[in-house]
């Protein structure tokens, strides 16, 4: 079975590597660019349709692997059960809805109300397929929750995660890189558990993202081979991450990841975008600003203000994500979810304390430099 996972990864990588240059060519011919403005940090016009490749590449890779697997072994899916069929059907429909609205947004723009409605509709398919959060694993003393609470809660979580990936996509390689770490970790958990259909999906996403990450990070602004994912890509990735996470946070007749506390590890891979959205919304409300009005206060903006360049930002945030994963792997033997939550939040607060100190130090140095320049200018005027 491992060979199918490996071949899916390689197949998605190769297909993505072939498709992305064609999307790049069309973008340049039709001048479909993401232009810089006061809120964006890139300088040149960059094609924004890289995410158009994600869904087709992932669909073809996964379906090809499943077709080959079934053709060679008719009993390959006997242990999957109807749960997986229903869940993957919901994923396919919801993914298509978000893909289409994201594509329209990248080409001609879509109002935020329309995008929210489509996200809610797509997210509602999860609980309808039987995939919903049916408990809080002991958090706040709550174990099980009924469907009429778990279903809307799942929709809220799905919309939240999907938008968090859309909002974190503000610096080269960040959203795609965090997604690569997430699917690699979750795909490994599915592989260890023998949940091959989910492992195949995870590594198809990983293979699809690797060429895009290279094209997004390796080339500078203005380079004709540079590519952004756009809303098509970020909405697709956010929805896929939600699907994989929910499957590692809910039990079925065939698979119970909660017994091994895999949900601790899965959540750890997404903590950077999830916690950042909460922080940004809180700061906006505290400052009397609309909670959903765009600004430059996201975690990557803070890292840039602290003096890091783009490469240092993604290396730093990737490192923090890996730290979260390793820490939660070590903590997963703990039966108290509050211990894990407190440790994760402690790392988050320490990181922001350090960033705030670096930002203050940099501002102080810039002020001192300006004062020194003014003094030198005054001295030169006196001498003249």
Secondary structure by P-SEA (a helix, b strand, c coil): caaaaaaaaaaaaaaaaacaaaaaaaaaaaccccccccccccccccccccccccaaaaaaaaaaaaaaaaaacccccccccaaaaaaaaaaaaaaaaaaaaaaaaacccccaaaaaaaaaaaaaaaaaacccccccccccccccccaaaaaaaaaaaaaaaaaaaaaacccccaaaaaaaaaaaaaaaaaaaacaaaaaaaaaaaaaaaaaaaaaaccccccccccccccaaaaaaaaaaaaaaaaaaaccccccccccccaaaaaaaacaaaaaaaaaaaaaaaaacccccccccccaaaaaaaacccaaaaaaaaaaaaaaaaaaaaaacccccaaaaaaaaaaaaaaaaaaaaaaaaaaaaaaaaaaaaaaaaaaaaaaac
